[in-house]
Amino acid sequence: MVQRLALAKLHSVVVAGETGLAADTAVVVDGEVLGKPLEPDRAQEMLRLLSGRTHEVVGGIAVRHGGHDAAGVVTTRVSFRDLSDEEIRAYVASGEPLDKAGGYAIQGGGDRFVTEVDGCRDNVIGLSLGAALELFSILGFQPPSRPGGSSH
């Protein structure tokens, strides 16, 4: 699903002959896909569901270069500690969880809920740079080197 969505985004914004990248992320727990909560009540429900459990963050990546597309999926397992209703309410009141897959931002206040990350942390933030560079490499694109240093 996330790979299909990333490809659809890529095709909608990157015209043939250009180089581009698109991505999509979903949080999955017990087979249920958690998208972005648009309402505070839904964000609280999501965080209660994730509390004390391990879930998967699935990132779809699509790239275009040289008239060709490549796409892939990166999966990262994230474990949460048990969360109290009070801290869930306070976090949701901050506004941060809204418009974030799964209702949290690991690069922000949601990091305090995480006990373990198994896989690519950048994928949880929103884009696995390593996976994107690998897909571009498959298509023959090499990013320019930084002045005075390596390209990584």
CNS distance restraints for C-alpha pairs under 8 A (distance, minus, plus):
assign (resid   1 and name CA) (resid   5 and name CA) 6.21 0.50 0.50
assign (resid   1 and name CA) (resid  60 and name CA) 7.96 0.50 0.50
assign (resid   2 and name CA) (resid   6 and name CA) 6.03 0.50 0.50
assign (resid   2 and name CA) (resid  23 and name CA) 7.78 0.50 0.50
assign (resid   2 and name CA) (resid  24 and name CA) 5.44 0.50 0.50
assign (resid   2 and name CA) (resid  25 and name CA) 6.18 0.50 0.50
assign (resid   2 and name CA) (resid  26 and name CA) 6.90 0.50 0.50
assign (resid   2 and name CA) (resid  58 and name CA) 7.19 0.50 0.50
assign (resid   2 and name CA) (resid  59 and name CA) 6.26 0.50 0.50
assign (resid   2 and name CA) (resid  60 and name CA) 4.59 0.50 0.50
assign (resid   2 and name CA) (resid  61 and name CA) 7.87 0.50 0.50
assign (resid   2 and name CA) (resid  73 and name CA) 7.50 0.50 0.50
assign (resid   3 and name CA) (resid   7 and name CA) 6.19 0.50 0.50
assign (resid   3 and name CA) (resid  23 and name CA) 7.75 0.50 0.50
assign (resid   3 and name CA) (resid  24 and name CA) 7.24 0.50 0.50
assign (resid   3 and name CA) (resid  59 and name CA) 7.50 0.50 0.50
assign (resid   3 and name CA) (resid  60 and name CA) 4.16 0.50 0.50
assign (resid   3 and name CA) (resid  61 and name CA) 6.10 0.50 0.50
assign (resid   3 and name CA) (resid  62 and name CA) 7.01 0.50 0.50
assign (resid   3 and name CA) (resid  71 and name CA) 6.59 0.50 0.50
assign (resid   3 and name CA) (resid  72 and name CA) 6.19 0.50 0.50
assign (resid   3 and name CA) (resid  73 and name CA) 6.19 0.50 0.50
assign (resid   4 and name CA) (resid   8 and name CA) 6.17 0.50 0.50
assign (resid   4 and name CA) (resid  60 and name CA) 7.63 0.50 0.50
assign (resid   5 and name CA) (resid   9 and name CA) 6.18 0.50 0.50
assign (resid   5 and name CA) (resid  23 and name CA) 7.64 0.50 0.50
assign (resid   5 and name CA) (resid  24 and name CA) 6.30 0.50 0.50
assign (resid   5 and name CA) (resid  60 and name CA) 7.47 0.50 0.50
assign (resid   6 and name CA) (resid  10 and name CA) 6.12 0.50 0.50
assign (resid   6 and name CA) (resid  22 and name CA) 5.33 0.50 0.50
assign (resid   6 and name CA) (resid  23 and name CA) 4.59 0.50 0.50
assign (resid   6 and name CA) (resid  24 and name CA) 5.25 0.50 0.50
assign (resid   6 and name CA) (resid  60 and name CA) 5.72 0.50 0.50
assign (resid   6 and name CA) (resid  61 and name CA) 5.65 0.50 0.50
assign (resid   6 and name CA) (resid  62 and name CA) 5.47 0.50 0.50
assign (resid   7 and name CA) (resid  11 and name CA) 6.11 0.50 0.50
assign (resid   7 and name CA) (resid  22 and name CA) 7.03 0.50 0.50
assign (resid   7 and name CA) (resid  23 and name CA) 7.88 0.50 0.50
assign (resid   7 and name CA) (resid  61 and name CA) 7.54 0.50 0.50
assign (resid   7 and name CA) (resid  62 and name CA) 5.34 0.50 0.50
assign (resid   7 and name CA) (resid  63 and name CA) 7.95 0.50 0.50
assign (resid   7 and name CA) (resid  71 and name CA) 7.18 0.50 0.50
assign (resid   8 and name CA) (resid  12 and name CA) 6.17 0.50 0.50
assign (resid   9 and name CA) (resid  13 and name CA) 6.39 0.50 0.50
assign (resid   9 and name CA) (resid  22 and name CA) 6.00 0.50 0.50
assign (resid   9 and name CA) (resid  23 and name CA) 7.53 0.50 0.50
assign (resid  10 and name CA) (resid  14 and name CA) 5.59 0.50 0.50
assign (resid  10 and name CA) (resid  20 and name CA) 7.15 0.50 0.50
assign (resid  10 and name CA) (resid  21 and name CA) 6.31 0.50 0.50
assign (resid  10 and name CA) (resid  22 and name CA) 5.12 0.50 0.50
assign (resid  10 and name CA) (resid  62 and name CA) 6.52 0.50 0.50
assign (resid  10 and name CA) (resid  63 and name CA) 7.10 0.50 0.50
assign (resid  10 and name CA) (resid  64 and name CA) 7.64 0.50 0.50
assign (resid  11 and name CA) (resid  15 and name CA) 6.98 0.50 0.50
assign (resid  14 and name CA) (resid  18 and name CA) 6.37 0.50 0.50
assign (resid  14 and name CA) (resid  19 and name CA) 7.17 0.50 0.50
assign (resid  14 and name CA) (resid  20 and name CA) 5.93 0.50 0.50
assign (resid  14 and name CA) (resid  21 and name CA) 7.98 0.50 0.50
assign (resid  14 and name CA) (resid  64 and name CA) 7.71 0.50 0.50
assign (resid  16 and name CA) (resid  67 and name CA) 5.87 0.50 0.50
assign (resid  17 and name CA) (resid  65 and name CA) 6.97 0.50 0.50
assign (resid  17 and name CA) (resid  66 and name CA) 5.97 0.50 0.50
assign (resid  17 and name CA) (resid  67 and name CA) 5.05 0.50 0.50
assign (resid  18 and name CA) (resid  64 and name CA) 7.10 0.50 0.50
assign (resid  18 and name CA) (resid  65 and name CA) 6.29 0.50 0.50
assign (resid  18 and name CA) (resid  66 and name CA) 7.19 0.50 0.50
assign (resid  18 and name CA) (resid  67 and name CA) 7.35 0.50 0.50
assign (resid  19 and name CA) (resid  63 and name CA) 7.43 0.50 0.50
assign (resid  19 and name CA) (resid  64 and name CA) 5.15 0.50 0.50
assign (resid  19 and name CA) (resid  65 and name CA) 4.48 0.50 0.50
assign (resid  19 and name CA) (resid  66 and name CA) 7.13 0.50 0.50
assign (resid  20 and name CA) (resid  63 and name CA) 5.62 0.50 0.50
assign (resid  20 and name CA) (resid  64 and name CA) 5.20 0.50 0.50
assign (resid  20 and name CA) (resid  65 and name CA) 6.85 0.50 0.50
assign (resid  21 and name CA) (resid  61 and name CA) 7.35 0.50 0.50
assign (resid  21 and name CA) (resid  62 and name CA) 5.76 0.50 0.50
assign (resid  21 and name CA) (resid  63 and name CA) 4.40 0.50 0.50
assign (resid  21 and name CA) (resid  64 and name CA) 6.49 0.50 0.50
assign (resid  21 and name CA) (resid 132 and name CA) 7.91 0.50 0.50
assign (resid  22 and name CA) (resid  61 and name CA) 5.95 0.50 0.50
assign (resid  22 and name CA) (resid  62 and name CA) 5.30 0.50 0.50
assign (resid  22 and name CA) (resid  63 and name CA) 6.47 0.50 0.50
assign (resid  23 and name CA) (resid  59 and name CA) 6.96 0.50 0.50
assign (resid  23 and name CA) (resid  60 and name CA) 5.40 0.50 0.50
assign (resid  23 and name CA) (resid  61 and name CA) 4.47 0.50 0.50
assign (resid  23 and name CA) (resid  62 and name CA) 6.22 0.50 0.50
assign (resid  23 and name CA) (resid 126 and name CA) 7.81 0.50 0.50
assign (resid  23 and name CA) (resid 127 and name CA) 6.87 0.50 0.50
assign (resid  24 and name CA) (resid  59 and name CA) 5.74 0.50 0.50
assign (resid  24 and name CA) (resid  60 and name CA) 5.16 0.50 0.50
assign (resid  24 and name CA) (resid  61 and name CA) 6.76 0.50 0.50
assign (resid  24 and name CA) (resid 126 and name CA) 7.63 0.50 0.50
assign (resid  25 and name CA) (resid  35 and name CA) 8.00 0.50 0.50
assign (resid  25 and name CA) (resid  57 and name CA) 6.98 0.50 0.50
assign (resid  25 and name CA) (resid  58 and name CA) 5.70 0.50 0.50
assign (resid  25 and name CA) (resid  59 and name CA) 4.39 0.50 0.50
assign (resid  25 and name CA) (resid  60 and name CA) 6.25 0.50 0.50
assign (resid  25 and name CA) (resid 101 and name CA) 6.59 0.50 0.50
assign (resid  25 and name CA) (resid 126 and name CA) 6.54 0.50 0.50
assign (resid  26 and name CA) (resid  33 and name CA) 6.45 0.50 0.50
assign (resid  26 and name CA) (resid  34 and name CA) 6.17 0.50 0.50
assign (resid  26 and name CA) (resid  35 and name CA) 5.64 0.50 0.50
assign (resid  26 and name CA) (resid  57 and name CA) 5.86 0.50 0.50
assign (resid  26 and name CA) (resid  58 and name CA) 5.35 0.50 0.50
assign (resid  26 and name CA) (resid  59 and name CA) 6.55 0.50 0.50
assign (resid  26 and name CA) (resid 101 and name CA) 5.62 0.50 0.50
assign (resid  26 and name CA) (resid 102 and name CA) 7.09 0.50 0.50
assign (resid  27 and name CA) (resid  33 and name CA) 5.81 0.50 0.50
assign (resid  27 and name CA) (resid  34 and name CA) 5.06 0.50 0.50
assign (resid  27 and name CA) (resid  35 and name CA) 6.62 0.50 0.50
assign (resid  27 and name CA) (resid  55 and name CA) 6.99 0.50 0.50
assign (resid  27 and name CA) (resid  56 and name CA) 5.73 0.50 0.50
assign (resid  27 and name CA) (resid  57 and name CA) 4.53 0.50 0.50
assign (resid  27 and name CA) (resid  58 and name CA) 6.22 0.50 0.50
assign (resid  27 and name CA) (resid 101 and name CA) 6.01 0.50 0.50
assign (resid  27 and name CA) (resid 102 and name CA) 5.23 0.50 0.50
assign (resid  28 and name CA) (resid  32 and name CA) 5.44 0.50 0.50
assign (resid  28 and name CA) (resid  33 and name CA) 4.58 0.50 0.50
assign (resid  28 and name CA) (resid  34 and name CA) 5.92 0.50 0.50
assign (resid  28 and name CA) (resid  55 and name CA) 5.86 0.50 0.50
assign (resid  28 and name CA) (resid  56 and name CA) 5.14 0.50 0.50
assign (resid  28 and name CA) (resid  57 and name CA) 6.32 0.50 0.50
assign (resid  28 and name CA) (resid  58 and name CA) 7.39 0.50 0.50
assign (resid  29 and name CA) (resid  33 and name CA) 6.77 0.50 0.50
assign (resid  29 and name CA) (resid  34 and name CA) 7.70 0.50 0.50
assign (resid  29 and name CA) (resid  50 and name CA) 7.46 0.50 0.50
assign (resid  29 and name CA) (resid  54 and name CA) 7.52 0.50 0.50
assign (resid  29 and name CA) (resid  55 and name CA) 4.89 0.50 0.50
assign (resid  29 and name CA) (resid  56 and name CA) 6.51 0.50 0.50
assign (resid  30 and name CA) (resid  55 and name CA) 7.81 0.50 0.50
assign (resid  34 and name CA) (resid  46 and name CA) 7.28 0.50 0.50
assign (resid  34 and name CA) (resid 101 and name CA) 6.42 0.50 0.50
assign (resid  34 and name CA) (resid 102 and name CA) 5.15 0.50 0.50
assign (resid  35 and name CA) (resid 100 and name CA) 7.54 0.50 0.50
assign (resid  35 and name CA) (resid 101 and name CA) 4.76 0.50 0.50
assign (resid  35 and name CA) (resid 102 and name CA) 5.83 0.50 0.50
assign (resid  35 and name CA) (resid 103 and name CA) 7.96 0.50 0.50
assign (resid  36 and name CA) (resid  98 and name CA) 6.70 0.50 0.50
assign (resid  36 and name CA) (resid  99 and name CA) 4.79 0.50 0.50
assign (resid  36 and name CA) (resid 100 and name CA) 4.95 0.50 0.50
assign (resid  36 and name CA) (resid 101 and name CA) 4.34 0.50 0.50
assign (resid  36 and name CA) (resid 102 and name CA) 6.11 0.50 0.50
assign (resid  36 and name CA) (resid 103 and name CA) 6.27 0.50 0.50
assign (resid  37 and name CA) (resid  42 and name CA) 5.50 0.50 0.50
assign (resid  37 and name CA) (resid  43 and name CA) 5.22 0.50 0.50
assign (resid  37 and name CA) (resid  97 and name CA) 7.43 0.50 0.50
assign (resid  37 and name CA) (resid  98 and name CA) 5.45 0.50 0.50
assign (resid  37 and name CA) (resid  99 and name CA) 5.78 0.50 0.50
assign (resid  37 and name CA) (resid 100 and name CA) 6.91 0.50 0.50
assign (resid  37 and name CA) (resid 101 and name CA) 7.26 0.50 0.50
assign (resid  37 and name CA) (resid 102 and name CA) 7.31 0.50 0.50
assign (resid  37 and name CA) (resid 103 and name CA) 5.99 0.50 0.50
assign (resid  38 and name CA) (resid  42 and name CA) 7.17 0.50 0.50
assign (resid  38 and name CA) (resid  43 and name CA) 7.57 0.50 0.50
assign (resid  38 and name CA) (resid  98 and name CA) 5.57 0.50 0.50
assign (resid  38 and name CA) (resid  99 and name CA) 5.95 0.50 0.50
assign (resid  39 and name CA) (resid  43 and name CA) 6.49 0.50 0.50
assign (resid  39 and name CA) (resid  98 and name CA) 6.82 0.50 0.50
assign (resid  40 and name CA) (resid  44 and name CA) 6.29 0.50 0.50
assign (resid  40 and name CA) (resid  92 and name CA) 6.19 0.50 0.50
assign (resid  40 and name CA) (resid  93 and name CA) 7.60 0.50 0.50
assign (resid  40 and name CA) (resid  98 and name CA) 6.97 0.50 0.50
assign (resid  41 and name CA) (resid  45 and name CA) 6.35 0.50 0.50
assign (resid  42 and name CA) (resid  46 and name CA) 6.23 0.50 0.50
assign (resid  43 and name CA) (resid  47 and name CA) 6.26 0.50 0.50
assign (resid  43 and name CA) (resid  92 and name CA) 6.67 0.50 0.50
assign (resid  43 and name CA) (resid  97 and name CA) 6.38 0.50 0.50
assign (resid  43 and name CA) (resid  98 and name CA) 6.70 0.50 0.50
assign (resid  43 and name CA) (resid 102 and name CA) 7.63 0.50 0.50
assign (resid  43 and name CA) (resid 103 and name CA) 5.08 0.50 0.50
assign (resid  44 and name CA) (resid  48 and name CA) 6.16 0.50 0.50
assign (resid  44 and name CA) (resid  88 and name CA) 6.28 0.50 0.50
assign (resid  44 and name CA) (resid  89 and name CA) 6.83 0.50 0.50
assign (resid  44 and name CA) (resid  92 and name CA) 6.67 0.50 0.50
assign (resid  44 and name CA) (resid 103 and name CA) 7.80 0.50 0.50
assign (resid  45 and name CA) (resid  49 and name CA) 6.24 0.50 0.50
assign (resid  46 and name CA) (resid  50 and name CA) 6.29 0.50 0.50
assign (resid  46 and name CA) (resid 102 and name CA) 6.22 0.50 0.50
assign (resid  46 and name CA) (resid 103 and name CA) 6.21 0.50 0.50
assign (resid  47 and name CA) (resid  51 and name CA) 5.97 0.50 0.50
assign (resid  47 and name CA) (resid  88 and name CA) 6.77 0.50 0.50
assign (resid  47 and name CA) (resid 102 and name CA) 7.45 0.50 0.50
assign (resid  47 and name CA) (resid 103 and name CA) 6.52 0.50 0.50
assign (resid  47 and name CA) (resid 104 and name CA) 7.71 0.50 0.50
assign (resid  48 and name CA) (resid  83 and name CA) 7.33 0.50 0.50
assign (resid  48 and name CA) (resid  85 and name CA) 7.87 0.50 0.50
assign (resid  48 and name CA) (resid  88 and name CA) 7.62 0.50 0.50
assign (resid  49 and name CA) (resid  53 and name CA) 7.93 0.50 0.50
assign (resid  50 and name CA) (resid  54 and name CA) 7.08 0.50 0.50
assign (resid  50 and name CA) (resid  55 and name CA) 7.00 0.50 0.50
assign (resid  50 and name CA) (resid  80 and name CA) 6.59 0.50 0.50
assign (resid  51 and name CA) (resid  80 and name CA) 5.67 0.50 0.50
assign (resid  51 and name CA) (resid  81 and name CA) 6.09 0.50 0.50
assign (resid  51 and name CA) (resid  82 and name CA) 4.88 0.50 0.50
assign (resid  51 and name CA) (resid  83 and name CA) 5.36 0.50 0.50
assign (resid  52 and name CA) (resid  79 and name CA) 7.26 0.50 0.50
assign (resid  52 and name CA) (resid  80 and name CA) 5.12 0.50 0.50
assign (resid  52 and name CA) (resid  81 and name CA) 4.48 0.50 0.50
assign (resid  52 and name CA) (resid  82 and name CA) 4.05 0.50 0.50
assign (resid  52 and name CA) (resid  83 and name CA) 6.94 0.50 0.50
assign (resid  53 and name CA) (resid  79 and name CA) 5.65 0.50 0.50
assign (resid  53 and name CA) (resid  80 and name CA) 5.52 0.50 0.50
assign (resid  53 and name CA) (resid  81 and name CA) 7.05 0.50 0.50
assign (resid  53 and name CA) (resid  82 and name CA) 7.77 0.50 0.50
assign (resid  54 and name CA) (resid  77 and name CA) 6.61 0.50 0.50
assign (resid  54 and name CA) (resid  78 and name CA) 5.45 0.50 0.50
assign (resid  54 and name CA) (resid  79 and name CA) 4.05 0.50 0.50
assign (resid  54 and name CA) (resid  80 and name CA) 6.28 0.50 0.50
assign (resid  55 and name CA) (resid  77 and name CA) 5.69 0.50 0.50
assign (resid  55 and name CA) (resid  78 and name CA) 5.45 0.50 0.50
assign (resid  55 and name CA) (resid  79 and name CA) 6.39 0.50 0.50
assign (resid  56 and name CA) (resid  75 and name CA) 6.44 0.50 0.50
assign (resid  56 and name CA) (resid  76 and name CA) 5.56 0.50 0.50
assign (resid  56 and name CA) (resid  77 and name CA) 4.49 0.50 0.50
assign (resid  56 and name CA) (resid  78 and name CA) 6.11 0.50 0.50
assign (resid  57 and name CA) (resid  75 and name CA) 5.70 0.50 0.50
assign (resid  57 and name CA) (resid  76 and name CA) 5.18 0.50 0.50
assign (resid  57 and name CA) (resid  77 and name CA) 6.31 0.50 0.50
assign (resid  57 and name CA) (resid  78 and name CA) 7.23 0.50 0.50
assign (resid  57 and name CA) (resid 123 and name CA) 7.33 0.50 0.50
assign (resid  57 and name CA) (resid 124 and name CA) 6.00 0.50 0.50
assign (resid  58 and name CA) (resid  73 and name CA) 6.77 0.50 0.50
assign (resid  58 and name CA) (resid  74 and name CA) 5.78 0.50 0.50
assign (resid  58 and name CA) (resid  75 and name CA) 4.55 0.50 0.50
assign (resid  58 and name CA) (resid  76 and name CA) 6.56 0.50 0.50
assign (resid  58 and name CA) (resid 123 and name CA) 7.64 0.50 0.50
assign (resid  59 and name CA) (resid  73 and name CA) 5.52 0.50 0.50
assign (resid  59 and name CA) (resid  74 and name CA) 5.14 0.50 0.50
assign (resid  59 and name CA) (resid  75 and name CA) 6.39 0.50 0.50
assign (resid  59 and name CA) (resid 123 and name CA) 6.15 0.50 0.50
assign (resid  59 and name CA) (resid 124 and name CA) 7.80 0.50 0.50
assign (resid  59 and name CA) (resid 126 and name CA) 7.23 0.50 0.50
assign (resid  59 and name CA) (resid 127 and name CA) 6.99 0.50 0.50
assign (resid  59 and name CA) (resid 128 and name CA) 7.84 0.50 0.50
assign (resid  60 and name CA) (resid  71 and name CA) 7.34 0.50 0.50
assign (resid  60 and name CA) (resid  72 and name CA) 5.86 0.50 0.50
assign (resid  60 and name CA) (resid  73 and name CA) 4.54 0.50 0.50
assign (resid  60 and name CA) (resid  74 and name CA) 6.57 0.50 0.50
assign (resid  61 and name CA) (resid  71 and name CA) 5.47 0.50 0.50
assign (resid  61 and name CA) (resid  72 and name CA) 5.43 0.50 0.50
assign (resid  61 and name CA) (resid  73 and name CA) 6.23 0.50 0.50
assign (resid  61 and name CA) (resid 127 and name CA) 7.67 0.50 0.50
assign (resid  61 and name CA) (resid 131 and name CA) 7.85 0.50 0.50
assign (resid  61 and name CA) (resid 132 and name CA) 6.68 0.50 0.50
assign (resid  62 and name CA) (resid  69 and name CA) 6.99 0.50 0.50
assign (resid  62 and name CA) (resid  70 and name CA) 5.77 0.50 0.50
assign (resid  62 and name CA) (resid  71 and name CA) 4.18 0.50 0.50
assign (resid  62 and name CA) (resid  72 and name CA) 6.63 0.50 0.50
assign (resid  62 and name CA) (resid 132 and name CA) 7.78 0.50 0.50
assign (resid  62 and name CA) (resid 135 and name CA) 7.91 0.50 0.50
assign (resid  63 and name CA) (resid  69 and name CA) 5.58 0.50 0.50
assign (resid  63 and name CA) (resid  70 and name CA) 5.43 0.50 0.50
assign (resid  63 and name CA) (resid  71 and name CA) 6.29 0.50 0.50
assign (resid  63 and name CA) (resid 132 and name CA) 7.33 0.50 0.50
assign (resid  63 and name CA) (resid 135 and name CA) 6.75 0.50 0.50
assign (resid  63 and name CA) (resid 136 and name CA) 6.51 0.50 0.50
assign (resid  64 and name CA) (resid  68 and name CA) 5.56 0.50 0.50
assign (resid  64 and name CA) (resid  69 and name CA) 4.41 0.50 0.50
assign (resid  64 and name CA) (resid  70 and name CA) 6.56 0.50 0.50
assign (resid  64 and name CA) (resid 136 and name CA) 7.58 0.50 0.50
assign (resid  64 and name CA) (resid 139 and name CA) 7.86 0.50 0.50
assign (resid  65 and name CA) (resid  69 and name CA) 6.62 0.50 0.50
assign (resid  65 and name CA) (resid 136 and name CA) 7.20 0.50 0.50
assign (resid  65 and name CA) (resid 139 and name CA) 6.26 0.50 0.50
assign (resid  65 and name CA) (resid 140 and name CA) 7.81 0.50 0.50
assign (resid  65 and name CA) (resid 141 and name CA) 6.79 0.50 0.50
assign (resid  66 and name CA) (resid 139 and name CA) 7.19 0.50 0.50
assign (resid  66 and name CA) (resid 140 and name CA) 7.99 0.50 0.50
assign (resid  68 and name CA) (resid 139 and name CA) 7.00 0.50 0.50
assign (resid  69 and name CA) (resid 139 and name CA) 7.62 0.50 0.50
assign (resid  70 and name CA) (resid 135 and name CA) 6.02 0.50 0.50
assign (resid  70 and name CA) (resid 136 and name CA) 7.62 0.50 0.50
assign (resid  70 and name CA) (resid 138 and name CA) 7.73 0.50 0.50
assign (resid  70 and name CA) (resid 139 and name CA) 7.28 0.50 0.50
assign (resid  71 and name CA) (resid 135 and name CA) 6.86 0.50 0.50
assign (resid  72 and name CA) (resid 131 and name CA) 7.93 0.50 0.50
assign (resid  72 and name CA) (resid 135 and name CA) 7.73 0.50 0.50
assign (resid  74 and name CA) (resid 120 and name CA) 7.87 0.50 0.50
assign (resid  74 and name CA) (resid 123 and name CA) 6.92 0.50 0.50
assign (resid  74 and name CA) (resid 128 and name CA) 7.43 0.50 0.50
assign (resid  74 and name CA) (resid 131 and name CA) 7.49 0.50 0.50
assign (resid  75 and name CA) (resid 119 and name CA) 7.17 0.50 0.50
assign (resid  75 and name CA) (resid 120 and name CA) 7.72 0.50 0.50
assign (resid  75 and name CA) (resid 123 and name CA) 7.58 0.50 0.50
assign (resid  76 and name CA) (resid 117 and name CA) 7.08 0.50 0.50
assign (resid  76 and name CA) (resid 118 and name CA) 5.81 0.50 0.50
assign (resid  76 and name CA) (resid 119 and name CA) 4.69 0.50 0.50
assign (resid  76 and name CA) (resid 120 and name CA) 5.84 0.50 0.50
assign (resid  76 and name CA) (resid 121 and name CA) 7.32 0.50 0.50
assign (resid  76 and name CA) (resid 123 and name CA) 6.93 0.50 0.50
assign (resid  76 and name CA) (resid 124 and name CA) 7.02 0.50 0.50
assign (resid  77 and name CA) (resid 117 and name CA) 5.91 0.50 0.50
assign (resid  77 and name CA) (resid 118 and name CA) 4.98 0.50 0.50
assign (resid  77 and name CA) (resid 119 and name CA) 6.46 0.50 0.50
assign (resid  78 and name CA) (resid 114 and name CA) 6.96 0.50 0.50
assign (resid  78 and name CA) (resid 115 and name CA) 7.75 0.50 0.50
assign (resid  78 and name CA) (resid 116 and name CA) 5.80 0.50 0.50
assign (resid  78 and name CA) (resid 117 and name CA) 4.68 0.50 0.50
assign (resid  78 and name CA) (resid 118 and name CA) 6.32 0.50 0.50
assign (resid  79 and name CA) (resid 114 and name CA) 5.75 0.50 0.50
assign (resid  79 and name CA) (resid 115 and name CA) 5.54 0.50 0.50
assign (resid  79 and name CA) (resid 116 and name CA) 5.10 0.50 0.50
assign (resid  79 and name CA) (resid 117 and name CA) 6.55 0.50 0.50
assign (resid  80 and name CA) (resid 113 and name CA) 5.34 0.50 0.50
assign (resid  80 and name CA) (resid 114 and name CA) 4.53 0.50 0.50
assign (resid  80 and name CA) (resid 115 and name CA) 5.48 0.50 0.50
assign (resid  80 and name CA) (resid 116 and name CA) 7.30 0.50 0.50
assign (resid  81 and name CA) (resid 113 and name CA) 5.77 0.50 0.50
assign (resid  81 and name CA) (resid 114 and name CA) 6.32 0.50 0.50
assign (resid  81 and name CA) (resid 115 and name CA) 5.99 0.50 0.50
assign (resid  82 and name CA) (resid 113 and name CA) 7.92 0.50 0.50
assign (resid  83 and name CA) (resid  87 and name CA) 6.64 0.50 0.50
assign (resid  83 and name CA) (resid  88 and name CA) 6.69 0.50 0.50
assign (resid  83 and name CA) (resid 113 and name CA) 7.27 0.50 0.50
assign (resid  84 and name CA) (resid  88 and name CA) 6.31 0.50 0.50
assign (resid  85 and name CA) (resid  89 and name CA) 6.12 0.50 0.50
assign (resid  86 and name CA) (resid  90 and name CA) 6.18 0.50 0.50
assign (resid  87 and name CA) (resid  91 and name CA) 5.98 0.50 0.50
assign (resid  88 and name CA) (resid  92 and name CA) 6.11 0.50 0.50
assign (resid  89 and name CA) (resid  93 and name CA) 6.02 0.50 0.50
assign (resid  90 and name CA) (resid  94 and name CA) 6.49 0.50 0.50
assign (resid  91 and name CA) (resid  95 and name CA) 7.31 0.50 0.50
assign (resid  91 and name CA) (resid  96 and name CA) 7.22 0.50 0.50
assign (resid  91 and name CA) (resid  97 and name CA) 7.37 0.50 0.50
assign (resid  91 and name CA) (resid 109 and name CA) 7.42 0.50 0.50
assign (resid  91 and name CA) (resid 110 and name CA) 7.86 0.50 0.50
assign (resid  92 and name CA) (resid  96 and name CA) 6.64 0.50 0.50
assign (resid  92 and name CA) (resid  97 and name CA) 5.85 0.50 0.50
assign (resid  92 and name CA) (resid  98 and name CA) 7.61 0.50 0.50
assign (resid  96 and name CA) (resid 100 and name CA) 7.70 0.50 0.50
assign (resid  96 and name CA) (resid 104 and name CA) 7.00 0.50 0.50
assign (resid  96 and name CA) (resid 105 and name CA) 7.05 0.50 0.50
assign (resid  96 and name CA) (resid 108 and name CA) 7.94 0.50 0.50
assign (resid  96 and name CA) (resid 109 and name CA) 7.71 0.50 0.50
assign (resid  97 and name CA) (resid 102 and name CA) 7.95 0.50 0.50
assign (resid  97 and name CA) (resid 103 and name CA) 4.36 0.50 0.50
assign (resid  97 and name CA) (resid 104 and name CA) 4.60 0.50 0.50
assign (resid  97 and name CA) (resid 105 and name CA) 6.54 0.50 0.50
assign (resid  98 and name CA) (resid 103 and name CA) 6.11 0.50 0.50
assign (resid  98 and name CA) (resid 104 and name CA) 7.81 0.50 0.50
assign (resid  99 and name CA) (resid 103 and name CA) 7.17 0.50 0.50
assign (resid 100 and name CA) (resid 104 and name CA) 5.80 0.50 0.50
assign (resid 100 and name CA) (resid 105 and name CA) 6.51 0.50 0.50
assign (resid 104 and name CA) (resid 109 and name CA) 7.84 0.50 0.50
assign (resid 104 and name CA) (resid 110 and name CA) 5.20 0.50 0.50
assign (resid 105 and name CA) (resid 109 and name CA) 6.56 0.50 0.50
assign (resid 105 and name CA) (resid 110 and name CA) 4.95 0.50 0.50
assign (resid 105 and name CA) (resid 111 and name CA) 6.93 0.50 0.50
assign (resid 105 and name CA) (resid 125 and name CA) 6.90 0.50 0.50
assign (resid 106 and name CA) (resid 110 and name CA) 4.83 0.50 0.50
assign (resid 106 and name CA) (resid 111 and name CA) 4.35 0.50 0.50
assign (resid 106 and name CA) (resid 114 and name CA) 7.74 0.50 0.50
assign (resid 106 and name CA) (resid 124 and name CA) 6.88 0.50 0.50
assign (resid 106 and name CA) (resid 125 and name CA) 6.22 0.50 0.50
assign (resid 107 and name CA) (resid 111 and name CA) 6.29 0.50 0.50
assign (resid 107 and name CA) (resid 125 and name CA) 6.17 0.50 0.50
assign (resid 110 and name CA) (resid 114 and name CA) 7.25 0.50 0.50
assign (resid 117 and name CA) (resid 121 and name CA) 6.68 0.50 0.50
assign (resid 120 and name CA) (resid 124 and name CA) 7.13 0.50 0.50
assign (resid 120 and name CA) (resid 128 and name CA) 6.73 0.50 0.50
assign (resid 121 and name CA) (resid 125 and name CA) 6.61 0.50 0.50
assign (resid 121 and name CA) (resid 128 and name CA) 7.79 0.50 0.50
assign (resid 122 and name CA) (resid 126 and name CA) 6.30 0.50 0.50
assign (resid 122 and name CA) (resid 127 and name CA) 5.63 0.50 0.50
assign (resid 122 and name CA) (resid 128 and name CA) 4.95 0.50 0.50
assign (resid 122 and name CA) (resid 129 and name CA) 7.09 0.50 0.50
assign (resid 123 and name CA) (resid 127 and name CA) 4.66 0.50 0.50
assign (resid 123 and name CA) (resid 128 and name CA) 4.47 0.50 0.50
assign (resid 127 and name CA) (resid 132 and name CA) 7.82 0.50 0.50
assign (resid 128 and name CA) (resid 132 and name CA) 6.30 0.50 0.50
assign (resid 129 and name CA) (resid 133 and name CA) 6.10 0.50 0.50
assign (resid 130 and name CA) (resid 134 and name CA) 6.17 0.50 0.50
assign (resid 131 and name CA) (resid 135 and name CA) 6.27 0.50 0.50
assign (resid 132 and name CA) (resid 136 and name CA) 6.26 0.50 0.50
assign (resid 133 and name CA) (resid 137 and name CA) 6.03 0.50 0.50
assign (resid 134 and name CA) (resid 138 and name CA) 6.34 0.50 0.50
assign (resid 135 and name CA) (resid 139 and name CA) 6.69 0.50 0.50
assign (resid 136 and name CA) (resid 140 and name CA) 6.44 0.50 0.50
assign (resid 136 and name CA) (resid 141 and name CA) 5.25 0.50 0.50
assign (resid 136 and name CA) (resid 142 and name CA) 7.14 0.50 0.50
assign (resid 137 and name CA) (resid 141 and name CA) 5.21 0.50 0.50
assign (resid 137 and name CA) (resid 142 and name CA) 6.16 0.50 0.50
assign (resid 143 and name CA) (resid 151 and name CA) 6.96 0.50 0.50
assign (resid 144 and name CA) (resid 151 and name CA) 6.66 0.50 0.50
assign (resid 145 and name CA) (resid 149 and name CA) 6.91 0.50 0.50
assign (resid 145 and name CA) (resid 150 and name CA) 5.76 0.50 0.50
assign (resid 145 and name CA) (resid 151 and name CA) 4.37 0.50 0.50
assign (resid 146 and name CA) (resid 150 and name CA) 6.00 0.50 0.50
assign (resid 146 and name CA) (resid 151 and name CA) 5.51 0.50 0.50
